Amino acid sequence: MSEPIADQPEYIPDPVKEKQAKAVHFMVSIIRLLGVALVMLGLAIVLDRLPPVPAPAGYVLIILGLAQMWAAPVWIIRKYIRARVAEEEIAKAAEGADKP
């Protein structure tokens, strides 16, 4: 960023991309909240708050909830970023093909 601020082009957000980013953010937030709910349910089972359910099921729910809180959002965000980069590369290639 060696250019002065006045010489840089003005950022104009794309409404479609903004809408997609908001949808991904909302989806990741919901997935994390559901992961927290799974962890809490698993802890309740392990601590015998839900008597008819065996404790190993609680441990499985805790592991699934932790994976859902940490691994799933990272995977979704990486997939979204890869798709955006691919879109930009396709647009650049199409733009380059149009020029004689």
Steps between C-alpha positions, in 0.01 A plus 500: 500500500746759386230704326357800682143453619367759254641303202344166597178397327183531705358174632151431371343193660323247281150441646488136383835414660404687817178296520693174451752594769221586745330166429824309563561695822145425620536131414833472683352674806204260509727198460715616791195556720371152419845365589475669840156344546642154420782548751254608768272204429799265511611644833149458640501135393849437643404659833188274524251784460322291235478158672382265220790594271838324551812710565693391186229666288574823686870475420418449132276807504774707665752398235253569217409837652864605531566396141194693390614810689860500376552290187175547306509883489862500382413251226198704387695827493788343304254357250334841460834675451610241241177557308550878508861470380389264222232750394756778485743286298226407252402866468865598437539224241181605324609863509838405354338290227282792390800721434655442154 
